[in-house]
Amino acid sequence: MASQDGATLEDRTRPTEAPQAEAGASTGEPPKEMTKSALKKKAQLEMQEKKKAAKREQLAAEEQRQKETRQALLEEAKKVVITEDQDLPKARKIHIGEKDPNVIRLRKPDAQQSDDISDYRGTRVVVHGWVHRLRSQKGVVFITLQDGSGELQCVLTGTLIKTYQAMTLTRETSMAIYGEMWEVPPTQHAPDNRELHADYYEIDGVAPGDKEAIGTVLAPDADPHTYLNHRHLAIRGDTLTSVFKVRSTVLDAFRQAYREASPRFWEVDPPALVQTQVEGGGTLFSLKLQNGEVAYLTQTSQLYLETCLRSFGQVFTIQKSFRAEKSLTRRHLSEYTHVEGELSFISFDDLLAHLEHLMTRVVELTLEDPVIAGYIKTLNPGFQAPSRPFMRMRYAEAITWLNEHSIPNEDGNPHVFGDDIAEAAERKMTDIINRPIFLTHFPVEIKAFYMKKDKEDPRVTESVDVLMPGVGEIVGGSMRIRDHDELMAAFEREGINPKPYYWYTDQTKYGSCEHGGYGLGLERFLAWMCGQWTVRDTILYPRFMGRCTP
């Protein structure tokens, strides 16, 4: 009779076989003796383990001894007190970036000492700053102090390095250092070839060490998210500090270039809270106003700039724009700085000429500052100012070029007229050509509703993207529709209700003219100039999908 599991009664009652006994275990057989080689190997392993254990004990003891020794030294250091020598000349307070020889005199290391010490002594100064770099040698401590205006090497010796504050000094500690300014000997190096020989210092704010030290929190091998989470500390680093100083200079250069233009451009400040879309409703950040109405963070100030043409002729703005794109590419941000301009009574060729001049002039003005030029050379050694004219390439020619170079579209197929050329393909083309490109005359279907059609080929618009090697598109621009009926038809084509845009459509009623404009992404422009892989490193606190802190 079989059970449900298929086993017969005989199977269940049959004695089970005993498991095979391990060698030498309850079999009555004596255990096998280990061979001489096995015994020797066992002895060697035991000896190695004993040596390792002894080494660990020795290291632990040495570590404890060093800890006790350092603690004893620190206790002794607490007794050391330094005071400012009142017989020395009164210290002159300066910023580290001060280099005027009428303000600061440097003692030359090979100067012959005369009876009158004032003949060769350097200026005694006091500088305030943060410890940016720190290194110790036998009997001397070198501190690179930074205050935002520059860096200064400070040399501490003697009693100054025996204090508790000196022995526990950490990077990012803020302090004031007093001393005499010296010229650095020709065989040595220091920022600006000068250094401060300290005679006194005061600690302002102590930065943590050990696990909380900035070099531990932002270790070189830390992942990008760690750096983003600690952006408030990361911006103290040399690279980001340099990028943001270039950024400040570039912003000044844009404004100067606009002022220099003939006729000049006037800066205006359009609203950031709007109730209309420009670049598609899917990329809008929405919010409710106090009265319950829905509003959006602006995607672009372009429509408002167009309303200013009658008053100013040529206008520009530099302010934040917002895009709610669900994109994590290296060139997309949810909040970015938009440089936008609008020009009246121009042709498409005039618009291209203006863009060419504006961008080359901004680079020229930026590089005129030798300090900023030095930052750019360090950040992007291969950077060269673009030369004019930029390469002109129509959209249809780009489609042909991509197919000739076997660069497929996003579906892996050859490009066809009407494709919205993907970022990767566009960037690859730009990097191969390796020069600035005006990519023009995009199809109507893939561009915004307000762009004017080309009279000779109504399939395309009088539009332009400016492409730069290493980044891709950094500018988008076009001529704008000036005819009222054509603009209304464009609204209908895109399924947009024109009523909320009454203030914009009125421009086509009250004396319209040929006009055009553009928007330039400042972060992309900086990524190109500074050789940064991602636009996230060209904005102070980047905001992108999933990131709104710190």
Secondary structure, DSSP 8 states (H G I E B T S, - for coil): -B-TTS-BHHHHHS--------TTSSSS-------HHHHHHHHHHHHHHHHHHHHHHHHHHHHHHHHHHHHHHHHHHTT------TTS---EE--TT---TTT---B-TT----SSGGGT---EEEEEEEEEEEEEETTEEEEEEE-SS-EEEEEEEGGGGSSHHHHT--TT-EEEEEEEEEE--TTS--GGGEEEEEEEEEEEE----GGGSHHHHT-TT--HHHHHHTHHHHTTSHHHHHHHHHHHHHHHHHHHHHHHSSS--EE----SEES--SS-GGG--EEE-TTS-EEEE-S-SHHHHHHTHHHHSEEEEEEEEE-------TT--SEEEEEEEEEES--HHHHHHHHHHHHHHHHHHHHTSHHHHHHHHHH-TT-----SS-EEEEHHHHHHHHHHTT---TTSS---TT----HHHHHHHHHHHTS-EEEE--BGGGS-TTB-B-SS-TTBBSEEEEEETTTEEEEEEEEB---HHHHHHHHHHHT--SGGGHHHHGGGTS----EEEEEEEHHHHHHHHHT-SSGGGSSSS--BTTB---
